[in-house]
Amino acid sequence: MPEPLFAGLKVIDCATYIAAPTAATVLADYGADVIKIEAPGEGDPWHNLYTRPGLPQSPHNYPWLVDNRNKRGIALDLKHPDGRAVLDRLVSQCDVFITNIPLPARERLGIRYADFAATYPRLIYGSMTAYGEEGPESGKTGFDITAYWGRSGLMDQVRADASVMPARSVAGQGDHPTAMALYSGIVTALWRRDRTGQGAEVRANLLASGMWANAFLVQAALCGAAIPTRPPREHTTHALGGTYRTADGRWLMLALTSEARQWPALAEAVGRPDLLSDPRFTDVATRRQNAGSLLHILDTAFAERSLAEWRPLLDARGLTFGIVGTVEEVATDPQALAAGILRPLADTGLMTIDSPFTITDEAKVPITVAPGQGEHTTALLREAGYSEAEIGALRTAGAVSGQ
């Protein structure tokens, strides 16, 4: 079996929570050697956040497993001069350094790109922030719910209609796509380094990623368009793009854009071929003018069968639709299993979610369990060239901890 794509690439994950660490996880999926740095004591707060009330309860640390797999862990106090010296040695031996430490704290710790660039000119420095690195809010902290979801306009636009409260995102909903932005920037910088020999700082932020996700509407606003508020469902102008409830209380979504072909097939599927000769629905214009009436008719039709009954009827006619799946269903989705979206997690008997792309003839490494805090401290210090006496002194000084 050939070596993994990123075999020999050394990466430092000096970050917390989701977006920045997950960029390192994708590098690890393709064989990079990733060192997860955590502060002694509390460490990365993501370790224990899943135990908070209201979140799914499990004996497994499920967010840590997916976001920090295939890494090794060291507990290192960057505020301690000896700990900071250890970091310098690790950086001198690595290719990529990733952090989301707030900008003011980076300056205090001396871990900005400017602090490394002259000494390590080939270093790729991956920087993650909430709102970007310039401007009045560059030092402001934030999470995906505040910067990606709220600030970008997505939170406002996805609510059912203007009369209801803004919709809350789920944990990591903006972090994981933002991680892919940082990952892609790092890989682009590595490609440039192969051509020029020069390292670079790669910047990504949650707000930029959220605005990119909302680009359809943001670009409309940039072009001077007035952004309409979402009307109540019954005031829709496109019943063939609606969401409908089935007899068993489930929901499906129609997304029929090729109406000339798909409208007759839909009318047949719902057992209403008479609709094709109804003057209210003879063409796109009349269907839009009478969308409320068509919505009511389709509501009645879809309420007559269960979701399991509707799926083969719609599929057989080549109609574009989706189901509103539950998380429990997604976790055992046969299509996700067949497509490799779900992969085995080491020898735990569990499955996990794969990073969202594959490359021809480039296999990902088998997934290993995410490290405990400082699980590999001693081994990593030895690899970095520290003697047993020096490791003991670092422990005594409180600069490092862990196994």
Buried (B, 14 or more C-beta within 10 A) or exposed (E): EEEBBBEEBBBBBBBBBBBBBBBBBBBBBBBBBBBBBBBBEEBBEBBEBBEEEEEEEEEEBBBBBBBBBBBBBBBBBBEBEBBBEBBBEBBEEBBBBBBBBBBEBBBEBEBBBEBBBEEBEBBBBBBBBBBBBEEEBBBBBBBBBBBBBBBBBBBBBEBEEEEEEEEEBEBBBBBBBBBBBBBBBBBEBBEBBEEEEEBBBBBBBBBBBBBBBBEEBBEEEEEEEEEEEBEEEEEBEBBBBBBBBBBEEBBBEBEBEEBEEBBBBBBBBBEBEEBEEBEEBEEEEBBBBBBBBBBEBBBEBBEEBEBEEBBEBBEEBEBBBEBEEEEEEEEEEEEBEEEEBBBEBBEEEEBBBBBEEEEEEEBBBEBBBBBBBBBBBBEBBBBBEBEEEBBEBBBEEEBBBBB
